């Protein structure tokens, strides 16, 4: 179960979460719990949202632990793409 105290930053378009070492970010064939699914379940319950919650992985900062950035809602995809296009290398500054 996702602990909301792990949220480092949140607004209407971006969510940054503390990722623990060894924690799976996105679902894989093993079926092990993934942070993305836990956050979707948390947001759906917190916001009383019926149906699927949209959450897209933007970046994992640090490996094997660090921060995990996700975008919400999908109308922000072009804005994040433009921001990434202006980078000169390295990690995006949040």
C-alpha positions in Angstrom: 0.0 0.0 0.0 1.3 3.4 -1.0 2.2 5.8 1.9 1.3 9.4 0.9 4.2 10.7 3.0 6.5 9.5 0.2 5.1 12.3 -2.1 7.9 14.9 -2.5 6.0 17.2 -4.8 2.5 17.3 -6.3 0.4 19.7 -8.4 -2.3 19.2 -10.9 0.2 18.1 -13.6 3.1 16.4 -11.8 3.7 14.0 -9.0 7.2 13.2 -7.6 7.5 10.3 -5.2 10.4 8.9 -3.2 11.4 5.6 -4.8 12.9 3.0 -2.5 15.8 0.8 -3.5 14.7 -2.3 -5.4 11.2 -1.0 -5.8 9.6 -1.9 -9.2 8.4 1.3 -10.9 6.3 -0.2 -13.7 4.5 -3.5 -13.9 6.4 -6.4 -15.5 5.7 -10.0 -16.3 6.7 -11.2 -12.8 3.4 -9.8 -11.4 5.3 -8.2 -8.4 3.7 -5.0 -7.0 4.7 -1.9 -8.9 4.9 1.7 -7.6 2.9 3.0 -10.6 -0.1 0.7 -9.7 0.1 1.6 -6.0 0.0 5.3 -6.8 -2.9 4.9 -9.2 -4.9 3.0 -6.5 -4.0 5.7 -3.9 -5.1 8.6 -6.2 -8.3 6.8 -7.3 -9.3 6.3 -3.6 -8.2 9.8 -2.5 -10.0 11.6 -5.3 -13.0 9.1 -5.3 -12.4 8.7 -9.0 -14.4 6.0 -10.7 -12.6 3.9 -13.4 -9.0 4.1 -14.4 -6.6 6.7 -13.1 -4.2 8.2 -15.7 -0.6 8.3 -14.6 2.4 8.3 -17.0 6.0 7.7 -15.9 8.1 10.7 -16.8 11.5 9.9 -15.3 13.2 7.8 -12.6 15.9 9.9 -11.0 18.6 7.8 -9.5 19.2 4.1 -9.7 18.4 1.9 -7.8 16.7 4.4 -5.6 15.8 8.1 -5.9 12.8 10.0 -7.1 10.1 8.9 -9.5 8.2 11.5 -11.6 4.8 11.0 -13.1 2.6 13.2 -15.2 -1.1 13.8 -14.8 -3.4 14.5 -16.7 -2.6 13.6 -20.3 -3.1 17.1 -21.7 0.3 18.0 -20.2 2.2 15.5 -22.5 3.1 18.2 -25.0 4.3 20.6 -22.3 6.6 18.0 -20.7 7.9 17.0 -24.1 8.8 20.6 -24.9 10.5 21.0 -21.6 12.6 17.9 -22.2 13.5 19.0 -25.7 15.1 22.1 -24.3 17.5 20.1 -22.1 21.2 20.0 -22.8 21.6 16.6 -21.2 21.4 15.4 -17.7 18.3 15.1 -15.5 15.3 17.4 -15.8 15.1 19.9 -13.0 11.8 19.7 -11.1 
